[in-house]
Amino acid sequence: MHAQTIVQKLALSLPEVIELPHFDKPSFRISKKIFLTHNTKENRVCVKLSELDQSVFCSDPSGSIYPVPNKFGKRGWTLINLKTVHPDLLKDAITCAYNHVK
């Protein structure tokens, strides 16, 4: 399955999630708050995690998940490389981001 379809399917399977554009990227929101953006050109997503969740996910030895390298990363925004991340880890990160933002 194509990465965009997988991300969209996972995000929209969560209750009350809507998809709207955010600049040039699809974003997924709960209660008008973004918990995930999808950069289709770079084949990665950005999710909003708590500090604790970010530290846990970023400890994955594959290096597929890492903080955004600026002030947004310090606020929990976390990048996920869709080419290398394990599908179960992606699903868990999306679910954590959803629960953190809702």
Rosetta silent file (secondary structure, phi, psi, omega in degrees, C-alpha in Angstrom):
SEQUENCE: MHAQTIVQKLALSLPEVIELPHFDKPSFRISKKIFLTHNTKENRVCVKLSELDQSVFCSDPSGSIYPVPNKFGKRGWTLINLKTVHPDLLKDAITCAYNHVK
SCORE:     score description
SCORE:     0.000 S_00000001
   1 L     0.000  142.198 -179.320    0.000    0.000    0.000 S_00000001
   2 L   -65.835  143.055 -176.150    1.248    3.515   -0.818 S_00000001
   3 H   -56.014  -41.266 -178.928    2.618    5.535    2.164 S_00000001
   4 H   -63.120  -41.344  179.286    0.096    8.335    1.698 S_00000001
   5 H   -65.131  -41.472  179.997   -2.776    5.870    1.778 S_00000001
   6 H   -62.912  -49.023 -179.435   -1.402    4.141    4.888 S_00000001
   7 H   -61.402  -47.339 -179.126   -0.962    7.406    6.812 S_00000001
   8 H   -61.519  -44.577 -179.671   -4.361    8.685    5.757 S_00000001
   9 H   -62.498  -45.717  179.256   -6.062    5.384    6.641 S_00000001
  10 H   -61.913  -48.272 -176.562   -4.398    5.235   10.082 S_00000001
  11 H   -65.605  -45.264 -176.525   -5.174    8.859   10.940 S_00000001
  12 H   -75.460   -9.571  176.407   -8.760    8.834    9.693 S_00000001
  13 L   -77.819  -13.025  179.880   -9.497    5.593   11.566 S_00000001
  14 L   -83.908  144.622 -175.557   -9.284    7.535   14.826 S_00000001
  15 L   -58.245  134.211  171.919  -12.523    9.068   16.180 S_00000001
  16 L    65.592   17.362  179.160  -13.497   12.558   14.982 S_00000001
  17 L   -81.034  137.988  173.653  -10.339   13.130   12.906 S_00000001
  18 E  -122.887  154.597  177.588  -10.601   15.379    9.890 S_00000001
  19 E  -108.825  128.258  177.726   -8.127   15.989    7.085 S_00000001
  20 E  -141.350  154.197  176.546   -7.398   19.567    5.993 S_00000001
  21 E   -70.723  146.122  173.761   -4.535   21.208    4.109 S_00000001
  22 E  -131.903  101.557 -169.071   -1.766   22.844    6.142 S_00000001
  23 L    57.065 -118.643 -177.457    0.255   24.982    3.760 S_00000001
  24 L  -103.548   16.444 -175.502    1.164   22.467    1.029 S_00000001
  25 E  -124.455  148.942  170.824    0.730   19.323    3.156 S_00000001
  26 E   -69.340  140.467  174.640   -2.210   17.238    4.313 S_00000001
  27 E  -127.084  155.055  179.647   -2.847   17.594    8.037 S_00000001
  28 E  -122.998  133.178 -169.938   -4.961   15.547   10.373 S_00000001
  29 E  -133.732  152.466  170.702   -6.770   17.216   13.245 S_00000001
  30 E  -129.956  129.294 -177.928   -8.878   16.530   16.285 S_00000001
  31 L    52.477   42.387  178.146  -10.908   19.414   17.771 S_00000001
  32 L    69.817    3.922 -179.170   -9.261   21.779   15.245 S_00000001
  33 E  -104.723  131.840  179.855   -5.782   20.897   16.592 S_00000001
  34 E   -74.422  131.883  172.413   -3.167   19.343   14.327 S_00000001
  35 E  -118.330  -10.484 -178.501   -1.626   16.109   15.551 S_00000001
  36 E  -156.830  134.781  167.548   -0.058   14.983   12.262 S_00000001
  37 E  -121.786  151.339 -176.894    1.155   16.481    8.994 S_00000001
  38 E  -121.259  113.496  176.308    2.242   14.428    6.009 S_00000001
  39 E   -92.342   93.662 -175.159    5.103   15.604    3.821 S_00000001
  40 L   -68.431  -31.260 -179.556    4.483   13.438    0.772 S_00000001
  41 L   -66.124  -36.971 -178.402    7.465   14.860   -1.156 S_00000001
  42 L  -100.111    2.902  177.026    9.929   13.804    1.556 S_00000001
  43 L    53.749   51.250  177.123    8.001   10.644    2.489 S_00000001
  44 E  -148.138  161.318  174.335    7.740   11.508    6.168 S_00000001
  45 E  -120.286  160.829  175.438    5.198   12.598    8.731 S_00000001
  46 E  -125.244  124.622 -179.321    5.430   14.990   11.630 S_00000001
  47 E  -119.946  153.935  178.681    3.506   14.163   14.801 S_00000001
  48 E   -99.481  111.922 -178.447    2.924   16.086   18.032 S_00000001
  49 L  -116.081  161.150  169.814    4.025   13.998   21.018 S_00000001
  50 L   -70.430  163.678  177.905    4.465   14.638   24.714 S_00000001
  51 H   -58.501  -42.807 -179.404    8.098   15.030   25.849 S_00000001
  52 H   -64.759  -48.350  178.810    8.005   11.580   27.418 S_00000001
  53 H   -61.625  -40.350  179.130    6.503    9.898   24.344 S_00000001
  54 H   -60.129  -44.480 -178.814    8.977   11.711   22.102 S_00000001
  55 H   -64.659  -37.444  179.420   11.926   10.436   24.132 S_00000001
  56 H   -67.941  -50.183 -178.389   10.590    6.865   24.013 S_00000001
  57 H   -65.203  -36.924 -178.587    9.883    6.852   20.264 S_00000001
  58 H   -73.076  -11.073  177.241   13.168    8.585   19.432 S_00000001
  59 L   -82.324   -4.277  177.960   15.085    5.868   21.265 S_00000001
  60 L   -58.056  126.829 -175.054   14.153    3.383   18.521 S_00000001
  61 L   -65.390  -14.855 -179.569   17.497    2.072   17.195 S_00000001
  62 L   -71.143  -20.760 -177.460   16.420    2.345   13.536 S_00000001
  63 L    74.704   13.082 -178.337   16.699    6.156   13.698 S_00000001
  64 L   -74.708  -18.929 -175.992   13.381    6.418   11.840 S_00000001
  65 E  -125.367  126.783 -176.135   11.887    8.740   14.454 S_00000001
  66 E  -153.990  152.016 -179.661   13.594   11.934   15.588 S_00000001
  67 E   -64.805  147.638  171.167   12.684   15.405   16.943 S_00000001
  68 L   -58.540  131.720 -173.189   12.215   18.278   14.515 S_00000001
  69 L   -80.644   54.599  175.369   15.639   19.972   14.654 S_00000001
  70 L  -161.163 -164.929 -176.473   14.452   23.368   15.945 S_00000001
  71 H   -61.129  -26.349  178.726   12.294   24.905   18.682 S_00000001
  72 H   -68.503  -33.098  176.027    9.288   22.874   17.485 S_00000001
  73 H   -62.688  -35.210  177.824   11.188   19.673   18.264 S_00000001
  74 H   -71.325  -15.952  178.373   11.585   20.861   21.849 S_00000001
  75 L   -98.412   10.388  175.139    7.787   21.222   21.942 S_00000001
  76 L   102.384   -7.112  179.563    7.214   17.586   20.963 S_00000001
  77 E   -71.361  127.924 -168.254    7.022   17.810   17.180 S_00000001
  78 E  -133.639  133.330 -179.571    8.624   14.645   15.886 S_00000001
  79 E   -93.557  145.216  177.958    9.537   13.448   12.377 S_00000001
  80 E  -130.969  120.622  178.300    8.993    9.895   11.151 S_00000001
  81 E   -79.183  113.209 -175.957   10.732    8.537    8.059 S_00000001
  82 L   -72.524  -17.362  178.696    8.101    6.460    6.284 S_00000001
  83 L   -74.160  -28.160 -171.398   10.699    4.557    4.257 S_00000001
  84 L  -118.480  -13.751 -175.896   12.321    2.996    7.310 S_00000001
  85 L   -75.063  142.595  175.183    9.808    3.005   10.189 S_00000001
  86 L   -70.723  135.977 -177.360    8.173   -0.266   11.208 S_00000001
  87 H   -54.649  -37.274  178.716    4.405   -0.098   10.491 S_00000001
  88 H   -67.146  -37.579  178.120    3.480   -0.970   14.099 S_00000001
  89 H   -66.663  -40.169  176.915    5.725    1.800   15.414 S_00000001
  90 H   -60.742  -47.455 -179.851    4.126    4.268   12.974 S_00000001
  91 H   -60.530  -43.772  179.223    0.649    3.277   14.135 S_00000001
  92 H   -62.980  -42.046 -179.599    1.659    3.637   17.798 S_00000001
  93 H   -66.198  -41.813  178.388    3.200    7.080   17.216 S_00000001
  94 H   -63.565  -42.613  179.566    0.130    8.337   15.342 S_00000001
  95 H   -64.506  -42.371  177.920   -2.138    7.041   18.105 S_00000001
  96 H   -63.370  -42.193  179.124    0.007    8.676   20.809 S_00000001
  97 H   -61.991  -45.207  177.778   -0.005   11.982   18.938 S_00000001
  98 H   -56.886  -50.327 -178.258   -3.790   11.815   18.582 S_00000001
  99 H   -65.909  -32.681  178.940   -4.238   11.092   22.302 S_00000001
 100 H   -68.590  -39.219 -174.704   -1.794   13.832   23.283 S_00000001
 101 H   -84.387  -31.617 -174.658   -3.570   16.510   21.241 S_00000001
 102 L   -68.789    0.000    0.000   -7.219   15.578   21.841 S_00000001
